[in-house]
Amino acid sequence: MTMTKRSSLALAVLALLEEAPMHPYRMQQLIALRGKDKVINVSQRASLYSTIERLSRDGMIRICEVERDGVRPERSVYEITDTGRATAYGWLTDMLSVPTRGFPDFYAALAHAPILTPEKLQELLASRRELVAAEVAGLLDEITHGSTCLPSILLLDAELLCRTRATELDFIDDVLAALETGTMTWTRESLAELTRANELPL
């Protein structure tokens, strides 16, 4: 029975090995080189190695060769198995066709924003806006450049990320405008009164 938990990193490993056998360092290189590190967290090499270990344990990948190159440490080259291939296609089917509910930090922070003052929230969102705007600009440049030499299927993740961030940017602009004009405002006292008015009986 398959025990490896589905994750974007595990899927990335299986997808890369579907292309060709390779060692873990090459996997990490390709994820970064192709810009997929924007949607797959591969910053910690230990996470990659632990994922590979789990996939190997569960029979989804296996060592097909051990590279020996002079004074360099030996490198295990992995290949995908039939079990891994079937698992990857199953994961892709679910991930593409069935939306799942996420719990992003930003959403959770917005849910608790009322503990701040309107002025502090405005300050923090203005800082976030600069970073999101820079990310959107970078993604647009990447997509524009990539579209000149890559088929659009290879840019779908960047396109969705760009549109998602652009939507977030619009949202932040709307909130900042409401804070600036005072159409969105609150005090601790007004929120406490609202809580008392809506308390459920014990």
HUFENTA-V898399 format. One line per field, one symbol per residue. ss: DSSP state (h for helix, s for strand, l for the rest). phi: phi as a letter, one per 40 degrees, with the letter a starting at -180 (. if undefined). A space follows every 10 residues. Layout:
ss=???
phi=???
//
This chain:
ss=lllllllhhh hhhhhhhhhl lsshhhhhhh hhhllhhhll llllhhhhhh hhhhhhhlll ssssssslll llllssssss lhhhhhhhhh hhhhhhhlll llllhhhhhh hlhhhllhhh hhhhhhhhhh hhhhhhhhhh hhhhhhllll lhhhhhhhhh hhhhhhhhhh hhhhhhhhhh hllllllhhh hhhhhhhlll ll
phi=.cbcccaccc ccccccccca cacdccdccc dcccgcccbb cbcbcccccc ccccccdcgc bacbabcbbf ccccbcbbbc bccccccccc cddcccbbcb cbbcdccccc cbdccccdcc ccccccccdc cccccccccc ccccccccbb ccccbccccc cccccccccc cccccccccc cgcbaabccc cccccccbcc cc
//
